[in-house]
Amino acid sequence: MLKNQNMKKLTVLKSLIVVLIAFLGFTLTSCNNDGYEPVPVKLGDVNGNYKARLITSQGSKFNEKIIEFKAKDTIITFKDFPIREIVKTIVTNPAKADTALAHMGKVEYKLDYKSKINTGQNVVELSFEPKTLILQIPVDGVIKNAVVKLAAKQKGFFIGYDWSLRFGLEAEKITVDGLELTPYQTIKYDVPISVKN
């Protein structure tokens, strides 16, 4: 008797689940018929404060962290540009590099860009014009003057679909006190996704 009651409850439960799944299927199908109309992007849409996923790579070494920056009127401003890999390339002693980084604090960097709308893709294309990054690195009571040549090999994109900004930079050459650092492995900075705060 008890077994029959449990079987009836189980059958009712299964029937309810089937009805619920069928209802959800109809609901989702009706959503598909609505038709997505993208909002066309404007050049000014790029402006804003962003939180980004930054992947830094040098040879086989990778580092990932969250950074913030601001885009306004053809300039991306990093209030705290990621210089760790640059300093550790110049100052090979890990303890001395960490001490130098602590003394240097936050380094601001401004990245210029030109933008144009690609209506077919509903994106704003960004062509970057990186300036050299100049760093003064304190090591053993002496200041090492470093000049980092930054380059952007590809365009960046502000995507109209999800309002995200994607781009990349490379530190392709470093000069310390007038001498080019050799051997040197390029440091790459990739921002595969960043969203407005």
LUMMILUM-524882 format. One record per residue (C-alpha): z, x, y negated. Coordinates in steps of 0.05 Angstrom, whole numbers, padded with zeros to 5 digits, always signed. Each point is the difference from the previous one (the first is absolute). Example, Ala and Ser with C-alpha at 12.3 -4.5 7.8 and 13.67 -1.06 7.14 Angstrom:
+00156+00246+00090-00013+00027-00069
This chain:
+00000+00000+00000+00020+00055-00048-00061+00040+00019-00046-00059-00016+00032-00009-00070-00010+00075-00015-00073-00006+00023-00011-00060-00046+00030+00038-00059-00043+00060+00015-00063-00044+00004+00017-00033-00067+00012+00069-00032-00067+00026+00026-00035-00062-00027+00032+00010-00069-00022+00073-00001-00072-00019+00019-00001-00052-00056+00029+00050-00050-00052+00053+00018-00057-00051-00006+00027-00022-00068+00003+00072-00025-00070+00013+00025-00027-00060-00040+00039+00022-00062-00027+00071+00002-00071-00024+00012+00004-00044-00061+00022+00060-00041-00062+00038+00021-00044-00053-00031+00031+00007-00069-00043+00062-00015+00031+00060-00035-00025+00012-00070+00019+00069-00025+00024+00008-00072-00048+00048-00034+00033+00065-00021+00002+00024-00072+00008+00072-00025+00069-00018-00029+00025-00022+00069+00012+00073+00017+00055+00006-00053+00070-00006+00028+00058+00033+00035-00011+00019+00073+00040+00017+00061-00042+00042+00048-00001+00031+00068-00017+00074-00009-00023+00044+00057+00002+00074-00016-00035+00048+00048-00010+00074+00004-00034+00025+00062+00037-00032+00059+00062-00017-00042+00008-00072-00023+00051-00033-00044+00006-00073-00019+00041-00033-00055+00001-00057-00050-00016+00018-00072-00009-00039-00065-00051+00007-00056-00028-00039-00058-00073-00014-00017-00017-00017-00072-00062+00008-00042-00038+00050+00044+00062+00043+00016+00043+00001+00062+00069+00029-00016+00045+00030+00053+00070+00008-00028+00019+00040+00062-00063+00034+00027+00010+00026+00072+00003+00076-00008+00041+00018+00062-00059+00026+00041-00027+00039-00060+00066+00035-00013+00011+00014+00075-00069+00031+00003+00017+00047-00059+00073+00013+00019-00002+00012+00075+00075+00008+00008+00024-00071+00015+00069+00008-00033-00030+00031-00063-00054-00055-00002+00054-00054+00004+00040+00033-00056-00063+00005-00043-00016-00074+00012+00071-00020-00018-00005+00039-00066-00069-00027-00018+00019-00074+00008-00053-00053-00012-00069+00021-00021-00044-00049-00038-00075+00000+00012-00054-00042-00033-00065-00013+00038-00059-00024-00041-00052-00047+00028-00062-00039-00019-00009-00069+00031-00057-00048+00014-00004-00066+00036-00037-00007+00066-00011-00076+00002-00032+00000+00069+00063+00029+00031+00048-00031-00051+00032+00067-00015+00011+00045-00060-00026+00070+00016+00039+00058-00031-00031+00068-00013+00055+00051-00011+00001+00059-00048+00061+00040+00022+00030+00051-00047+00033+00064+00024+00074-00006+00017+00042+00055-00033+00067+00016+00032+00054+00049-00019+00037+00018+00064+00067+00037-00005+00010+00051+00055+00054+00055+00001+00010-00004-00076-00075+00006-00014-00048-00055-00019-00065-00004+00041-00056-00033-00040-00043-00042+00047-00065-00034-00017-00022-00051+00051-00073-00023-00001-00002-00072+00022-00063-00036+00022-00020-00070+00021-00057+00004+00050-00008-00076+00007+00005-00061-00044+00062-00043-00001-00001-00075+00007+00039-00058-00028-00012-00055+00052-00006-00071-00026+00017-00031+00068+00072+00026+00003+00009+00031-00070+00013+00069+00029-00020+00068-00026-00024+00056+00046-00019+00071-00016+00009+00073+00018+00008+00069-00032-00003+00072+00023+00035+00062-00025-00060+00044+00015+00022+00066-00033+00065+00030-00024+00006+00059-00048+00068+00034-00009+00010+00047-00059-00076+00007-00006-00012+00016+00073-00033-00050+00047+00043-00017+00060-00034+00025+00064-00001-00019+00056+00009-00072-00021-00006-00067+00036-00020-00060-00044+00056-00051-00012-00026-00071+00004+00033-00061-00032-00024-00066+00029+00021-00069-00025-00028-00047+00053+00036-00060-00031+00039-00014-00063+00022-00068-00026+00022-00024-00068+00075-00009-00010
